[in-house]
């Protein structure tokens, strides 16, 4: 049996009068590689801080049997790292005291890994790391014996974790396997909730209808006619009382069963968003952006730093293009040249550029979420409300002022403005920064479903793999096409008809299972599971 290194019981944490975290029981065993996931603000960092001892719970206790090395999401590295240069070297550091943001992360990672402590706690260690840095982090984590990792990087969670802890609505639920396995289990759980909800509705309807029927029967029991003799009247009255008593007992039994019927909550479904893309007056050209022989350099004092040298590229209409390259290769520079209508880059006549940058300059902080979203929108208000709801701005959230939003919420509001605007070519520069995994997955779906053209720069490998139809690599001043890839939407589009049929069959099976006294229930259950499995294959 594996050694228990840490155990938490009956943990409760409040911020003011709001309960933010409840954990009945959690164990960390030697050899566990645990990923921690959840929406922004769900309590992930609070959970790690309580487990490490940096934060005391309001209730409950944590038992630790070993030292823990912690990497905080925000922090400064020590100026000197003694005896840890092997780890610093593996993360490509030179031991300098003055470092950039990315180098600061690498230096603090070297410090955490170099402590040789039995357990590692890491809070968003992939932030500010480029693709090479994330790969190096992945290699180090594979060598670590035991760790808890908060990350929004799905590729990293898939590569290194064997258990996922989800924090949702302040509660903690554990899943075995990596992130992909967790998503499959989570989807199965959601499908089961949908099934149970349909069964609950069916049974509630049946009991309610039966109760109404009994009530109507009770009213229809006739009194004895006035011309009936006393003896006959007594017999009739007794029979009527017995009948009414039976109906009343049946009615009480139905009322009791209705009260005791376990209430099932309706699972939340993401709202569907249907854009009228014709409102953007999109270009019909096959190639919407192109350049031939592009050269560009920055003047740095008396010297010039060359970025592009005789580079050429083409962006097809409707493509989703990932721009790849090392830090400083020129990815953001290319976006600035495209957005700035540089004469060396040709844009299709009807092409309208929308540019996402993380300075939030496009937001008016004094206006509400909805007012900001509608400011340049060509879509209807209902479409924009649906889009905001899909980005987790629900109900009264749309009336919040943009100035009070978190970094991640501001990013999502910028996306809403872009996707609902008259723009038909979108440039997204590191769009996944500040976003939790659920929001990244929503953005990925939006990019795949978008009818226009998208170019994006991202170090999120899973996002690139899931959204890109082609890739351009910036290297040594050239722009190289890595090759076309199958678009997730195109691949799924081939199965759209089958998916629609599956949805109909699933609805039919659920309806039949909800009926009382249904024959061959085991066969129907088996059919339901088979249809569900095929639906997951196509998703």
C-alpha positions as CSV (number, residue, x, y, z in Angstrom):
1,X,0.0,0.0,0.0
2,X,1.3,3.5,-1.0
3,X,2.5,5.8,1.8
4,X,0.1,8.6,2.7
5,X,2.2,11.8,2.5
6,X,-0.7,14.3,3.2
7,X,-4.3,13.9,4.4
8,X,-7.0,16.5,4.7
9,X,-10.3,16.0,6.5
10,X,-13.5,18.1,6.8
11,X,-11.9,21.2,5.4
12,X,-14.0,24.3,5.1
13,X,-12.9,27.8,4.1
14,X,-15.0,31.0,4.1
15,X,-14.2,34.4,2.6
16,X,-16.5,36.7,4.6
17,X,-19.8,34.8,4.9
18,X,-19.3,33.0,1.6
19,X,-18.2,29.4,1.7
20,X,-15.5,29.1,-1.0
21,X,-14.2,25.6,-0.4
22,X,-15.4,22.3,1.2
23,X,-13.3,19.1,1.2
24,X,-14.6,16.2,3.2
25,X,-11.5,14.0,2.5
26,X,-8.4,14.2,0.4
27,X,-5.3,11.9,0.4
28,X,-2.0,12.4,-1.4
29,X,-0.1,9.2,-1.8
30,X,3.6,8.8,-2.6
31,X,3.9,8.6,-6.4
32,X,0.6,10.6,-7.1
33,X,0.8,13.0,-10.0
34,X,-2.3,15.1,-9.4
35,X,-3.7,17.8,-11.7
36,X,-6.1,20.4,-10.1
37,X,-8.6,22.0,-12.5
38,X,-11.6,24.4,-12.2
39,X,-12.9,27.7,-13.3
40,X,-11.1,31.0,-12.4
41,X,-11.9,31.8,-8.8
42,X,-13.2,28.3,-8.0
43,X,-10.7,27.9,-5.1
44,X,-7.8,26.0,-6.7
45,X,-5.0,28.2,-5.2
46,X,-6.9,28.3,-1.9
47,X,-7.0,24.5,-1.9
48,X,-3.2,24.2,-2.5
49,X,-2.4,26.9,0.1
50,X,-4.4,25.1,2.7
51,X,-2.8,21.8,1.9
52,X,0.7,23.3,2.1
53,X,0.0,25.2,5.3
54,X,0.3,28.7,3.8
55,X,-3.4,29.2,4.7
56,X,-5.4,28.0,7.6
57,X,-8.8,26.5,7.1
58,X,-11.8,27.7,9.1
59,X,-12.7,24.1,9.9
60,X,-11.0,20.8,9.5
61,X,-7.3,19.7,9.7
62,X,-4.4,18.7,7.4
63,X,-1.8,16.1,8.4
64,X,1.6,16.3,6.6
65,X,4.3,13.7,6.9
66,X,6.9,15.4,4.7
67,X,8.3,18.7,3.4
68,X,6.7,20.4,0.4
69,X,8.3,22.6,-2.2
70,X,5.9,25.2,-3.5
71,X,5.8,27.2,-6.8
72,X,3.4,30.1,-6.5
73,X,1.7,31.6,-9.5
74,X,3.1,35.0,-8.7
75,X,6.5,35.5,-7.0
76,X,10.0,36.6,-7.4
77,X,13.0,34.4,-7.7
78,X,15.9,34.6,-5.3
79,X,18.9,36.5,-6.7
80,X,21.2,33.5,-6.0
81,X,20.4,29.8,-6.2
82,X,23.1,27.8,-4.5
83,X,23.5,24.1,-5.3
84,X,20.7,24.1,-7.8
85,X,22.6,25.0,-11.0
86,X,21.9,21.6,-12.5
87,X,18.2,22.3,-12.6
88,X,18.8,25.9,-13.7
89,X,20.9,24.6,-16.5
90,X,18.3,22.2,-17.6
91,X,15.8,25.1,-17.9
92,X,18.3,27.1,-20.0
93,X,19.2,29.7,-17.3
94,X,22.6,31.4,-16.9
95,X,22.2,32.4,-13.2
96,X,21.7,36.1,-13.9
97,X,20.2,38.2,-11.1
98,X,18.2,40.4,-13.4
99,X,15.7,38.4,-15.4
100,X,12.7,38.8,-17.6
101,X,9.2,37.5,-16.7
102,X,9.7,34.1,-18.5
103,X,13.2,33.8,-17.0
104,X,11.8,34.6,-13.6
105,X,9.4,31.6,-13.9
106,X,12.2,29.3,-15.1
107,X,14.4,30.5,-12.2
108,X,11.7,29.8,-9.6
109,X,11.0,26.4,-11.2
110,X,14.7,25.6,-10.9
111,X,14.5,26.6,-7.2
112,X,11.4,24.4,-6.6
113,X,12.8,21.3,-8.4
114,X,16.3,21.8,-6.9
115,X,15.1,21.5,-3.3
116,X,14.8,17.7,-3.6
117,X,11.7,17.7,-1.4
118,X,9.4,14.7,-1.6
119,X,6.3,16.7,-2.7
120,X,5.9,19.5,-5.2
121,X,3.0,22.0,-5.3
122,X,2.9,24.0,-8.5
123,X,0.4,26.8,-9.2
124,X,0.3,27.6,-13.0
125,X,4.0,27.0,-13.6
126,X,3.5,27.0,-17.4
127,X,2.5,30.7,-17.4
128,X,5.0,32.9,-19.4
129,X,6.8,29.8,-20.7
130,X,7.2,29.3,-24.5
131,X,6.7,25.9,-26.1
132,X,10.3,24.9,-25.4
133,X,9.9,25.9,-21.7
134,X,6.7,23.9,-21.3
135,X,8.4,20.9,-22.8
136,X,11.3,21.2,-20.3
137,X,8.8,21.6,-17.5
138,X,7.0,18.5,-18.7
139,X,10.3,16.5,-18.6
140,X,11.0,17.7,-15.1
141,X,7.6,16.7,-13.8
142,X,7.9,13.3,-15.3
143,X,11.0,12.8,-13.1
144,X,9.2,14.1,-10.0
145,X,7.9,11.5,-7.6
146,X,4.8,13.2,-6.2
147,X,3.2,16.5,-7.1
148,X,0.0,18.6,-7.2
149,X,-0.2,20.8,-10.3
150,X,-2.7,23.6,-11.0
151,X,-2.6,24.2,-14.7
152,X,-4.8,25.5,-17.6
153,X,-2.5,23.6,-20.1
154,X,-4.5,20.5,-21.2
155,X,-1.5,19.1,-23.1
156,X,0.7,19.3,-19.9
157,X,-2.1,17.7,-17.7
158,X,-2.4,14.9,-20.3
159,X,1.3,14.3,-20.4
160,X,2.1,14.1,-16.7
161,X,-1.0,13.5,-14.5
162,X,-2.5,10.2,-13.4
163,X,-5.3,11.8,-11.3
164,X,-7.4,14.9,-11.7
165,X,-9.1,16.9,-8.9
166,X,-11.9,19.1,-10.1
167,X,-13.0,22.0,-7.9
168,X,-16.5,23.1,-8.8
169,X,-19.0,25.2,-6.8
170,X,-16.6,24.9,-3.8
171,X,-16.6,21.1,-3.7
172,X,-13.9,18.7,-4.7
173,X,-14.3,15.6,-6.9
174,X,-11.5,13.2,-7.9
175,X,-11.1,11.4,-11.2
176,X,-8.6,8.7,-12.2
177,X,-6.4,9.2,-15.2
178,X,-5.2,12.2,-17.1
179,X,-7.1,15.2,-18.3
180,X,-8.6,13.5,-21.3
181,X,-9.8,10.6,-19.1
182,X,-11.3,13.1,-16.7
183,X,-13.2,14.8,-19.5
184,X,-14.6,11.5,-20.7
185,X,-15.7,10.6,-17.1
186,X,-17.2,14.1,-16.6
187,X,-19.2,13.8,-19.9
188,X,-20.5,10.4,-18.8
189,X,-21.5,11.9,-15.5
190,X,-23.3,14.7,-17.3
191,X,-25.1,12.3,-19.7
192,X,-26.2,10.3,-16.7
193,X,-27.6,13.4,-15.1
194,X,-29.5,14.2,-18.3
195,X,-30.9,10.7,-18.3
196,X,-31.9,10.8,-14.6
197,X,-33.5,14.2,-15.1
198,X,-35.6,12.9,-18.0
199,X,-36.6,9.9,-15.9
200,X,-37.5,12.2,-13.0
201,X,-39.7,14.4,-15.3
202,X,-41.4,11.3,-16.7
203,X,-42.2,9.8,-13.3
204,X,-43.3,13.2,-11.9
205,X,-45.7,13.6,-14.9
206,X,-47.1,10.0,-14.5
207,X,-47.7,10.5,-10.7
208,X,-49.3,13.9,-11.3
209,X,-51.6,12.6,-14.0
210,X,-52.6,9.6,-11.8
211,X,-53.3,11.9,-8.8
212,X,-55.5,14.2,-11.0
213,X,-57.4,11.1,-12.2
214,X,-58.0,9.9,-8.6
215,X,-59.3,13.4,-7.6
216,X,-61.7,13.4,-10.6
217,X,-62.9,9.8,-9.7
218,X,-63.6,10.9,-6.1
219,X,-65.7,13.8,-7.3
220,X,-67.7,11.4,-9.6
221,X,-68.9,9.1,-6.9
222,X,-72.6,9.5,-7.0
223,X,-74.9,10.1,-4.0
224,X,-77.9,7.8,-3.4
225,X,-81.0,8.9,-5.5
226,X,-83.8,10.5,-3.3
227,X,-86.4,7.9,-4.5
228,X,-84.2,5.0,-3.2
229,X,-85.5,3.2,-0.2
230,X,-83.7,3.4,3.2
231,X,-82.2,-0.1,3.0
232,X,-80.9,0.4,-0.6
233,X,-79.7,3.9,0.3
234,X,-77.6,2.5,3.3
235,X,-76.1,-0.1,1.0
236,X,-75.3,2.5,-1.7
237,X,-73.8,4.9,0.9
238,X,-71.6,2.1,2.3
239,X,-70.4,1.1,-1.2
240,X,-69.8,4.8,-2.1
241,X,-67.9,5.3,1.2
242,X,-65.8,2.2,0.5
243,X,-65.1,3.4,-3.0
244,X,-64.2,6.9,-1.9
245,X,-61.9,5.5,0.9
246,X,-60.1,3.4,-1.7
247,X,-59.7,6.4,-4.0
248,X,-58.6,8.5,-1.0
249,X,-56.0,6.0,0.1
250,X,-54.7,5.7,-3.5
251,X,-54.6,9.5,-3.7
252,X,-52.7,9.7,-0.4
253,X,-50.2,7.1,-1.6
254,X,-49.7,9.0,-4.8
255,X,-49.2,12.3,-2.9
256,X,-46.7,10.6,-0.7
257,X,-44.8,9.1,-3.6
258,X,-44.8,12.5,-5.3
259,X,-43.4,14.2,-2.2
260,X,-40.7,11.5,-1.8
261,X,-39.7,11.6,-5.5
262,X,-36.1,12.5,-5.5
263,X,-35.8,15.9,-7.3
264,X,-33.2,15.9,-10.1
265,X,-31.8,19.3,-11.2
266,X,-31.7,20.0,-14.9
267,X,-28.2,19.9,-16.2
268,X,-26.9,23.2,-17.6
269,X,-26.4,23.3,-21.3
270,X,-24.2,25.9,-23.1
271,X,-26.4,28.2,-25.2
272,X,-26.3,27.8,-28.9
273,X,-24.9,30.8,-30.9
274,X,-25.9,31.3,-34.5
275,X,-24.1,34.1,-36.2
276,X,-25.3,35.7,-39.4
277,X,-21.9,35.9,-41.0
278,X,-23.2,37.6,-44.1
279,X,-23.6,40.8,-42.0
280,X,-19.8,41.1,-42.1
281,X,-19.9,41.3,-45.9
282,X,-17.1,38.7,-46.1
283,X,-14.5,38.6,-49.0
284,X,-15.0,36.0,-51.7
285,X,-11.3,35.8,-52.6
286,X,-9.7,32.4,-52.0
287,X,-6.6,34.1,-50.5
288,X,-7.5,36.8,-48.0
289,X,-3.9,37.8,-46.8
290,X,-0.7,37.4,-48.7
291,X,2.8,38.7,-49.0
292,X,5.8,38.0,-51.3
293,X,9.3,39.0,-50.5
294,X,8.5,40.6,-47.1
295,X,11.5,42.2,-45.4
296,X,11.4,44.0,-42.1
297,X,13.9,45.1,-39.4
298,X,13.9,47.2,-36.2
299,X,16.2,50.1,-35.9
300,X,18.1,49.7,-32.6
301,X,20.4,52.7,-32.2
302,X,23.1,52.4,-34.9
303,X,22.2,48.8,-35.6
304,X,19.3,47.0,-37.3
305,X,17.7,43.8,-36.0
306,X,16.3,41.9,-38.9
307,X,12.9,40.1,-38.3
308,X,11.8,39.1,-41.9
309,X,14.0,38.7,-44.9
310,X,12.4,38.0,-48.2
311,X,9.6,36.0,-46.5
312,X,6.4,34.9,-48.3
313,X,3.1,33.5,-47.1
314,X,-0.6,33.1,-48.0
315,X,-3.7,32.8,-45.8
316,X,-6.7,31.0,-47.4
317,X,-10.2,32.3,-46.7
318,X,-11.9,30.6,-43.8
319,X,-8.6,29.0,-42.6
320,X,-7.6,28.8,-38.9
321,X,-3.8,29.4,-38.9
322,X,-1.5,29.0,-36.0
323,X,1.6,31.2,-36.2
324,X,4.5,29.4,-34.5
325,X,8.0,30.3,-33.6
326,X,10.4,31.0,-30.7
327,X,10.1,34.1,-28.5
328,X,11.4,37.0,-30.5
329,X,11.0,35.3,-33.9
330,X,8.5,37.9,-35.1
331,X,5.0,36.5,-34.4
332,X,3.6,39.7,-32.9
333,X,5.5,41.8,-35.4
334,X,3.7,39.9,-38.2
335,X,0.3,40.7,-36.6
336,X,1.2,44.4,-36.2
337,X,2.2,44.6,-39.9
338,X,-1.1,42.9,-41.0
339,X,-3.2,45.0,-38.7
340,X,-1.4,48.2,-39.7
341,X,-2.2,47.7,-43.4
342,X,1.5,47.6,-44.3
343,X,1.8,48.1,-48.0
344,X,4.0,45.0,-48.3
345,X,1.0,42.8,-47.2
346,X,-2.1,42.5,-49.4
347,X,-5.5,42.2,-47.8
348,X,-8.5,41.1,-49.8
349,X,-10.8,44.1,-50.7
350,X,-13.6,43.2,-48.3
351,X,-11.3,41.9,-45.6
352,X,-11.9,43.6,-42.3
353,X,-9.3,43.0,-39.6
354,X,-10.1,42.5,-35.9
355,X,-7.1,42.4,-33.6
356,X,-7.1,40.9,-30.1
357,X,-4.3,42.2,-27.9
358,X,-4.0,42.0,-24.1
359,X,-4.0,45.7,-23.4
360,X,-7.9,45.8,-23.2
361,X,-7.8,49.2,-25.1
362,X,-11.0,48.2,-26.9
363,X,-13.0,48.1,-23.6
364,X,-14.8,51.0,-22.0
365,X,-14.5,50.3,-18.3
366,X,-17.3,52.7,-17.4
367,X,-19.8,50.8,-19.6
368,X,-21.4,47.4,-18.8
369,X,-20.5,44.1,-20.3
370,X,-23.6,44.2,-22.6
371,X,-23.0,47.8,-23.6
372,X,-19.4,47.0,-24.5
373,X,-20.4,43.9,-26.5
374,X,-23.1,45.8,-28.5
375,X,-20.9,48.8,-29.2
376,X,-19.6,47.6,-32.6
377,X,-21.9,44.6,-33.0
378,X,-23.5,43.8,-36.3
379,X,-25.3,40.8,-34.7
380,X,-28.6,41.0,-32.9
381,X,-28.7,41.7,-29.2
382,X,-30.1,38.2,-28.5
383,X,-27.2,36.7,-30.4
384,X,-24.8,38.8,-28.4
385,X,-26.5,37.8,-25.1
386,X,-26.2,34.1,-26.2
387,X,-22.5,34.6,-27.0
388,X,-21.9,36.3,-23.6
389,X,-23.7,33.4,-21.9
390,X,-21.5,30.9,-23.7
391,X,-18.5,32.9,-22.4
392,X,-20.0,32.5,-18.9
393,X,-21.5,36.0,-18.5
394,X,-24.9,34.9,-17.3
395,X,-28.0,36.7,-16.1
396,X,-27.0,39.9,-14.2
397,X,-23.3,39.5,-15.1
398,X,-24.1,41.4,-18.4
399,X,-24.9,44.5,-16.3
400,X,-21.5,44.6,-14.5
401,X,-19.2,47.4,-15.4
402,X,-16.2,46.2,-17.4
403,X,-13.9,47.9,-14.9
404,X,-14.8,45.4,-12.1
405,X,-14.1,42.3,-14.3
406,X,-11.1,40.0,-13.6
407,X,-8.4,39.6,-16.2
408,X,-9.9,36.5,-17.6
409,X,-13.4,38.1,-17.8
410,X,-12.0,41.1,-19.7
411,X,-10.3,38.7,-22.2
412,X,-13.6,37.0,-22.8
413,X,-15.5,40.3,-23.2
414,X,-12.9,41.3,-25.9
415,X,-13.6,38.0,-27.7
416,X,-17.4,38.7,-27.6
417,X,-16.8,42.2,-29.1
418,X,-14.6,40.7,-31.9
419,X,-16.8,37.7,-32.8
420,X,-19.9,39.9,-32.9
421,X,-18.4,42.8,-34.9
422,X,-18.2,43.5,-38.6
423,X,-14.7,42.0,-38.8
424,X,-14.2,38.9,-40.8
425,X,-10.5,38.3,-40.3
426,X,-9.4,37.9,-36.7
427,X,-5.9,38.1,-35.3
428,X,-5.6,36.6,-31.8
429,X,-2.3,37.2,-30.0
430,X,-2.0,34.7,-27.1
431,X,-5.7,34.5,-26.6
432,X,-5.6,31.7,-24.0
433,X,-3.6,33.7,-21.4
434,X,-5.6,34.4,-18.2
435,X,-8.3,31.8,-19.2
436,X,-9.3,28.7,-17.3
437,X,-9.6,25.4,-19.1
438,X,-13.4,25.6,-19.6
439,X,-13.0,29.1,-21.2
440,X,-10.1,27.9,-23.4
441,X,-12.3,25.0,-24.6
442,X,-15.2,27.4,-25.4
443,X,-12.8,29.7,-27.3
444,X,-11.5,26.7,-29.2
445,X,-15.0,25.7,-30.2
446,X,-15.8,29.3,-31.3
447,X,-12.7,29.5,-33.5
448,X,-13.5,26.1,-35.1
449,X,-17.2,27.2,-35.8
450,X,-16.3,30.7,-36.9
451,X,-17.0,31.2,-40.7
452,X,-14.4,33.8,-41.1
453,X,-10.6,33.6,-41.1
454,X,-8.5,33.4,-37.9
455,X,-4.8,33.7,-37.3
456,X,-3.6,33.1,-33.8
457,X,-0.4,32.9,-31.8
458,X,-0.5,30.6,-28.8
459,X,1.8,28.5,-26.7
460,X,-1.1,26.3,-25.7
461,X,-0.4,23.1,-27.6
462,X,-3.8,21.5,-27.1
463,X,-5.5,24.7,-28.4
464,X,-3.3,24.8,-31.5
465,X,-3.9,21.1,-32.2
466,X,-7.6,21.5,-31.7
467,X,-8.2,24.7,-33.6
468,X,-5.6,25.0,-36.4
469,X,-6.3,24.0,-40.0
470,X,-2.8,25.0,-41.0
471,X,0.4,26.3,-39.4
472,X,3.0,28.9,-40.3
473,X,6.4,28.7,-38.7
474,X,8.6,31.8,-38.4
475,X,12.2,30.8,-38.4
476,X,15.4,32.6,-39.4
477,X,13.4,35.5,-41.0
478,X,11.3,33.1,-43.2
479,X,7.7,32.1,-42.9
480,X,7.3,28.4,-43.7
481,X,4.1,26.5,-44.1
482,X,4.1,23.4,-42.0
483,X,1.3,21.8,-43.9
484,X,-2.5,21.7,-43.8
485,X,-4.2,19.7,-41.1
486,X,-7.7,18.3,-41.0
487,X,-10.0,21.0,-39.5
488,X,-11.9,19.6,-36.4
489,X,-15.1,21.2,-37.7
490,X,-14.6,19.7,-41.2
491,X,-13.9,16.3,-39.8
492,X,-16.9,16.5,-37.6
493,X,-19.0,17.9,-40.4
494,X,-18.8,14.5,-42.1
495,X,-20.6,13.0,-39.1
496,X,-23.2,15.7,-38.6
497,X,-26.0,13.6,-40.0
498,X,-25.1,10.6,-37.9
499,X,-24.9,12.8,-34.8
500,X,-28.4,14.2,-35.5
501,X,-29.8,10.7,-35.8
502,X,-28.0,9.7,-32.6
503,X,-29.6,12.6,-30.8
504,X,-33.1,11.5,-32.0
505,X,-32.5,7.9,-31.0
506,X,-31.1,8.9,-27.6
507,X,-34.2,11.1,-26.9
508,X,-36.5,8.2,-28.0
509,X,-34.7,5.7,-25.7
510,X,-34.8,8.1,-22.8
511,X,-38.5,8.7,-23.3
512,X,-39.2,4.9,-23.4
513,X,-37.1,4.3,-20.3
514,X,-39.1,7.0,-18.4
515,X,-42.4,5.2,-19.0
516,X,-43.8,3.1,-16.1
517,X,-43.6,-0.7,-16.5
518,X,-41.4,-0.5,-19.6
519,X,-40.6,-4.0,-20.9
520,X,-37.0,-5.0,-21.8
521,X,-35.6,-2.3,-19.6
522,X,-32.1,-3.9,-19.5
523,X,-32.0,-4.0,-23.3
524,X,-33.0,-0.3,-23.5
525,X,-30.3,0.5,-20.9
526,X,-27.7,-1.3,-23.1
527,X,-28.9,0.5,-26.2
528,X,-28.7,3.8,-24.3
529,X,-25.1,3.1,-23.3
530,X,-24.2,2.0,-26.9
531,X,-25.6,5.2,-28.4
532,X,-23.9,7.3,-25.8
533,X,-20.5,5.7,-26.5
534,X,-20.9,6.4,-30.3
535,X,-21.9,10.0,-29.6
536,X,-18.7,10.4,-27.5
537,X,-16.7,9.0,-30.4
538,X,-18.1,11.7,-32.8
539,X,-17.6,14.5,-30.3
